[in-house]
């Protein structure tokens, strides 16, 4: 017997928009934290030291923050998907 699909009402077959939004808001907040964390190094590079060694290091720091943030977001999505599949 197939398991019920998440975010779909089994009685009507329609999407549960309230549940989709309730799952999307924490994900958007997590993405926002990662992007906000990477903005200060990029702002310093953009407004002051774009052609120096410090600028290159700060740009790499911003890239690193975004890469780690993307990994955290992916782990959250996978863990939450496993939780939803178990319900």
GIJO-V508245 format. One record per run of one state. SS is the DSSP state (2 for helix, 1 for strand, 0 for the rest). FROM is the first residue (numbers start at 1). TO is the last residue. Records with the same first field share a line. If there is no record, write none. Layout:
SS: FROM-TO, FROM-TO
This chain:
0: 1-7, 9-14, 16-16, 48-52, 87-87
1: 8-8, 15-15
2: 17-47, 53-86
